[in-house]
């Protein structure tokens, strides 16, 4: 029975308001769900699950203050509720952001004297214990995964990547049904995280469609694992990474299309978070996981993108709203292929950094997925881009990154940047160095 058919049947049957509300939620009918769940909580004010589901009805409508109120009631009625400690703070944070100013006080266009170097790479999955069939885990806890490319990360003051899939030990997955061939769930043993430290990684984004493969417990495990190793992270709403280098404070926030995190379909929400962080640090970096996936989606269309039936954001609108709010570097990932780059108001935007590591899971399929890069960029401490370089990477047959002597990434980024951003796109030199117009052309 389809979700809509289920909803129709339940609404006409002699079921309770609570059951009707839950059925409406499953069918994506949040306003109908709200009506029935409000009735259920009025009839039984101490029914915890009714307040919990009512919170989700509000959440789906973007009414985060009401969601927080419902979940506060859950917390008071059932302090040990397994999920309220995760979702209540996020609803409260999103409600707070909705009332904030989203414009930066100033966007300097002339570089200051003091600088900081960054390195950034894309989608990274070090291996999964959930692989069907042969082992999906690299030998020696992944110690050789970054051979040849780690020097580019180690050379930077701050090195970033997007971490696909949770670090966890022994947690069950409920995302994929048994026998499913189109559903992917990852789980990397926590001992593999040391490979990130050895490769020089300082920052990791946990905002993507695999970070919750093991539910909230998996996200919590990832955060704890990275914390123990001194790797800062940004992911679920309110999780902001702030570190200091050479007296310069830099902050990272992250977004994607799922419920755990700032949402790429809500550019104003991201802008509010950027503006809020900009008041606390010198340099703001936004990581976003957005855009449709695969070789057919290498271009930035400048409109809403759909991937597997899900809204994946208008990433150009997201990036520019973030820069207007104070972001100094925008790092995109998620399409699993490289996309173009532009310099907008003196700030570098990389729309997709492609795959970086996808051990025995992704990386070489689809023609373009095995071509990648490490982006190096030097920023002034007021956020203005000073210089940038692309280091070309090719993923081997097992999805491990290695330096690419053919420099395929250079040609791809040059082509895509020129096509998608004719005024603001970067140009790529014969050794991967980037150049761009110094005019402020905000089309």
C-alpha positions in Angstrom: 0.0 0.0 0.0 1.4 3.4 -0.9 1.9 6.1 1.8 -1.0 8.1 0.3 -3.3 5.1 0.2 -2.3 4.3 3.8 -3.1 7.9 4.8 -6.5 7.8 3.0 -7.4 4.5 4.6 -6.4 5.5 8.1 -8.2 8.9 7.9 -11.4 7.0 7.0 -11.0 4.2 9.5 -11.8 4.2 13.2 -8.3 4.8 14.3 -7.1 7.3 16.9 -5.8 10.8 16.3 -2.4 9.6 17.2 -2.4 6.9 14.6 -3.8 9.2 12.0 -1.1 11.7 12.8 1.7 9.2 12.5 0.2 8.0 9.2 0.1 11.5 7.9 3.7 12.1 8.8 4.7 8.9 6.9 2.8 10.3 3.9 4.6 13.6 4.1 1.4 15.5 5.1 2.8 17.5 8.0 -0.1 19.9 8.4 -2.6 17.1 8.6 -0.3 15.3 11.0 -0.2 18.4 13.2 -3.9 18.6 13.4 -4.3 15.0 14.6 -1.3 15.0 16.9 -2.5 18.3 18.6 -5.8 16.5 19.2 -3.9 13.5 20.6 -1.9 15.6 23.0 -4.9 17.6 24.1 -6.7 14.3 24.9 -3.8 12.9 26.7 -1.3 15.6 27.8 1.1 13.0 29.2 1.4 10.8 26.1 5.1 11.1 25.3 5.0 9.7 21.8 2.3 12.1 20.7 4.4 15.1 21.7 7.4 13.5 20.0 5.6 13.0 16.7 4.0 16.5 16.9 7.5 17.9 17.2 8.3 16.3 13.8 5.2 17.7 12.3 6.3 21.2 13.2 9.9 20.4 12.1 8.8 19.4 8.6 7.0 22.8 8.3 10.1 24.7 9.4 8.4 25.8 12.7 11.4 25.0 14.8 10.3 27.0 17.9 7.1 24.9 18.1 9.1 21.7 17.5 11.4 22.7 20.4 8.4 23.3 22.6 7.0 19.9 21.9 10.3 18.2 22.5 10.8 20.2 25.7 7.6 18.6 26.9 9.0 15.2 25.9 12.1 15.9 27.9 10.1 16.9 31.0 7.8 13.8 30.7 10.6 11.3 29.8 14.1 12.6 30.6 15.6 9.4 29.4 14.0 9.5 26.0 16.7 8.1 23.6 16.4 10.8 20.9 15.3 14.0 22.6 18.8 14.9 23.8 19.9 14.9 20.1 17.0 16.7 18.4 15.8 19.2 21.0 19.1 21.3 21.0 19.0 21.3 17.2 15.4 22.6 17.1 16.4 25.3 19.6 19.4 26.3 17.5 17.4 26.5 14.3 14.7 28.6 16.0 17.5 30.9 17.3 19.0 31.3 13.8 15.6 32.2 12.3 15.7 35.5 14.1 19.2 36.6 13.2 20.4 39.2 10.7 21.9 37.4 7.6 24.1 40.2 6.2 27.8 40.7 6.9 28.7 44.1 8.4 31.5 44.4 5.9 33.1 42.2 3.1 36.7 43.4 2.6 37.9 43.2 -1.0 41.6 44.1 -0.4 43.7 41.5 1.3 45.3 42.2 4.6 49.0 41.3 5.2 48.6 38.3 7.5 47.7 35.0 5.8 46.8 31.4 6.5 47.0 28.3 4.2 44.2 25.8 3.7 44.0 22.4 2.0 40.6 20.8 1.1 39.5 17.5 -0.3 36.1 16.0 -1.0 34.1 12.9 -0.1 36.1 10.5 2.1 35.1 7.0 3.2 37.9 4.9 4.7 36.2 1.6 4.3 33.1 0.0 5.8 32.4 -3.0 8.0 29.0 -3.3 6.4 30.2 -4.3 2.9 28.3 -7.2 1.4 30.6 -10.0 0.3 34.3 -9.4 0.5 35.8 -7.2 3.1 35.3 -3.5 2.7 38.1 -2.5 5.1 41.5 -1.5 4.1 44.5 -3.4 5.5 46.6 -1.9 8.4 43.7 0.2 9.6 44.0 2.4 6.5 47.6 3.4 7.1 48.4 3.5 3.4 45.2 5.1 2.1 46.7 8.6 1.9 50.1 7.6 0.5 51.3 10.2 -1.9 48.6 12.8 -1.2 49.2 13.4 2.5 52.0 15.9 2.0 49.5 18.4 0.4 47.3 18.2 3.5 50.3 18.3 5.9 51.7 21.4 4.3 48.6 23.5 5.1 47.9 25.4 8.3 44.4 23.8 8.2 43.4 20.7 6.2 39.7 19.8 5.6 37.8 16.9 4.1 34.2 15.6 4.1 33.8 12.4 6.1 31.2 10.1 4.6 29.9 7.5 7.0 30.2 7.2 10.8 33.2 6.1 12.8 31.7 3.5 15.2 32.2 0.0 16.6 29.4 -2.6 16.8 26.5 -0.3 16.2 23.6 -1.8 14.2 22.3 -0.2 11.0 18.6 0.1 10.2 18.9 2.3 7.2 18.9 -0.5 4.5 16.7 -3.5 4.4 18.1 -7.0 4.0 18.9 -7.8 0.4 18.7 -4.2 -0.8 21.0 -3.6 -3.8 20.4 0.2 -4.1 20.8 1.3 -0.5 24.2 2.0 0.9 25.1 2.2 4.6 28.7 2.7 5.9 30.3 2.0 9.2 34.0 2.5 9.7 35.7 1.2 12.8 37.0 3.9 15.1 40.6 2.7 14.9 40.7 3.9 11.3 40.4 7.6 12.3 44.1 7.6 13.2 44.8 7.6 9.5 43.2 11.1 9.3 45.5 12.3 12.0 48.6 10.9 10.2 47.5 12.5 7.0 47.3 15.9 8.7 43.5 16.4 8.7 42.5 19.2 11.1 38.8 19.6 10.2 36.0 17.2 9.1 32.5 17.8 7.9 29.9 15.4 9.2 27.1 17.0 7.2 26.2 14.5 4.5 23.8 11.7 3.6 25.9 9.0 5.2 26.8 10.6 8.6 23.5 9.2 10.0 23.8 5.7 8.5 23.9 4.3 12.1 21.4 6.9 13.4 22.1 9.5 16.1 24.3 7.0 18.0 26.6 6.8 14.9 26.8 10.6 14.7 27.6 10.8 18.4 30.3 8.1 18.0 31.9 10.0 15.1 32.0 13.2 17.1 33.5 11.5 20.1 36.1 9.7 18.0 37.3 12.9 16.3 37.3 14.8 19.6 39.6 12.2 21.1 42.0 12.6 18.3 41.9 16.4 18.2 40.1 16.7 14.8 37.6 19.5 14.9 34.2 18.8 13.2 31.0 20.5 12.0 27.9 18.6 11.3 24.6 18.5 13.1 23.0 21.9 13.7 24.9 23.8 16.4 28.1 21.8 15.9 30.6 24.4 14.9 34.4 23.9 14.6 36.5 26.8 15.8 40.3 26.5 15.8 43.1 29.0 16.0 46.3 29.2 13.9 49.0 32.0 14.3 46.6 34.1 16.3 43.8 33.8 13.6 40.5 32.4 14.7 38.8 30.3 12.0 35.4 28.7 12.1 33.7 25.9 10.1 30.0 25.2 9.7 28.5 22.5 7.5 25.2 21.9 5.7 23.4 19.3 3.6 19.9 18.2 2.7 19.1 16.0 5.6 17.3 16.7 8.9 20.5 16.5 11.1 22.1 19.6 9.8 21.7 23.1 8.4 19.8 22.6 5.2 21.0 23.5 1.7 17.4 24.0 0.8 17.2 26.9 3.3 19.9 29.4 2.2 18.7 32.0 4.6 19.2 29.6 7.5 22.8 28.9 6.4 23.4 32.7 5.9 22.2 33.3 9.5 24.6 30.7 10.8 27.4 32.2 8.8 26.7 35.7 10.0 26.5 34.5 13.6 29.9 32.7 13.3 31.4 35.7 11.5 30.9 37.8 14.7 33.1 35.3 16.6 36.0 34.5 14.3 38.3 36.1 11.7 37.7 33.6 8.8 34.5 31.6 8.2 34.5 28.4 6.1 31.2 26.8 4.9 31.1 23.2 3.9 28.0 22.0 2.0 27.0 18.6 0.7 24.6 19.4 -2.1 23.7 19.1 -5.8 22.7 16.1 -7.8 25.1 13.2 -8.2 27.1 11.6 -11.0 28.7 12.3 -14.4 25.5 13.8 -15.8 25.6 16.5 -13.1 29.0 18.0 -13.5 27.7 21.5 -14.2 26.2 23.9 -11.7 22.8 24.7 -13.1 22.0 27.7 -10.9 18.6 26.3 -9.8 17.2 23.6 -7.4 18.8 20.2 -8.0 17.1 16.9 -7.4 19.0 13.7 -6.5 17.2 10.4 -6.1 13.9 12.2 -5.5 15.4 14.5 -2.8 15.8 18.2 -3.0 19.6 18.9 -3.0 19.6 22.7 -3.0 20.4 25.5 -5.4 24.0 25.4 -4.5 24.9 28.6 -6.3 22.3 30.5 -4.3 23.6 28.8 -1.1 27.2 29.7 -1.8 26.5 33.3 -2.7 24.1 33.9 0.2 26.9 32.5 2.5 29.5 34.9 1.1 27.1 37.8 1.4 26.7 36.8 5.0 30.4 36.7 5.7 31.7 33.3 4.5 35.3 33.5 3.3 35.8 30.1 1.7 33.0 27.7 0.5 33.8 24.0 0.0 31.2 21.9 -1.8 31.0 18.1 -2.1 28.4 15.4 -2.7 28.0 15.1 -6.5 31.0 12.6 -6.5 32.5 14.4 -9.5 34.4 17.6 -9.8 32.6 20.9 -10.5 33.6 24.4 -11.4 35.0 27.1 -9.1 34.5 30.8 -8.9 35.7 33.8 -7.0 32.8 35.8 -5.8 33.5 39.1 -3.9 37.1 38.0 -3.4 36.0 34.6 -1.9 36.7 31.2 -3.4 33.8 28.8 -4.0 34.6 25.2 -5.0 31.2 23.7 -6.0 32.3 20.1 -5.7 35.7 18.7 -4.7 34.7 15.2 -6.0 35.6 11.9 -4.5 38.8 11.7 -2.4 38.6 8.2 -0.7 35.9 5.6 -1.3 37.6 2.4 -0.4 35.9 -0.4 -2.4 32.7 1.6 -2.5 32.9 4.6 -4.9 35.5 6.5 -6.8 36.2 5.1 -10.2 32.8 4.5 -11.7 31.0 6.8 -14.2 34.1 8.0 -16.0 34.6 11.2 -14.0 34.3 9.9 -10.5 38.0 8.7 -10.3 39.4 12.2 -11.1 39.9 14.3 -8.0 42.1 16.9 -6.4 43.4 18.6 -3.3 42.7 22.3 -3.3 45.3 24.5 -1.6 44.4 28.1 -0.9 46.0 31.0 0.9 43.6 33.5 2.5 44.3 36.8 4.2 43.1 37.0 7.7 40.3 39.3 6.6 39.1 36.4 4.3 40.2 37.7 0.9 41.7 35.0 -1.4 45.4 35.6 -2.1 46.4 32.5 -4.1 45.2 29.0 -4.9 46.5 25.8 -6.4 45.0 22.5 -7.6 46.9 19.3 -6.9 45.6 16.6 -9.3 44.5 13.2 -7.9 43.4 10.0 -9.5 41.6 7.3 -7.5 42.9 3.7 -8.1 40.7 0.7 -8.6 40.0 0.4 -4.9 39.0 4.1 -4.5 42.3 5.2 -2.9 43.8 8.6 -3.9 47.2 8.9 -5.7 48.9 11.9 -7.4 47.8 12.1 -11.0 50.7 12.8 -13.3 48.3 13.5 -16.2 46.6 16.4 -14.3 43.1 15.5 -15.5 41.5 17.6 -12.8 43.1 20.7 -14.2 41.3 20.4 -17.5 38.0 19.5 -15.9 37.9 22.4 -13.5 39.0 24.8 -16.2 36.3 23.6 -18.6 33.5 23.6 -16.0 34.5 27.0 -14.5 34.5 28.7 -17.8 31.2 27.2 -18.9 29.2 27.8 -15.6 30.8 31.0 -14.4 31.9 33.0 -17.5 32.5 36.2 -15.5 33.6 34.9 -12.1 35.0 31.5 -12.9 38.7 30.6 -12.1 41.2 30.0 -14.8 43.6 27.1 -14.3 47.3 27.4 -15.3 49.5 24.6 -16.8 50.7 23.6 -13.3 47.3 23.9 -11.6 47.7 27.5 -10.3 44.4 29.5 -10.2 43.8 33.0 -11.4 40.6 35.0 -11.5 39.2 38.4 -12.3 39.8 41.1 -9.6 36.6 42.8 -10.6 33.6 42.4 -8.3 31.2 40.9 -10.7 28.2 39.6 -8.8 25.9 38.4 -11.5 
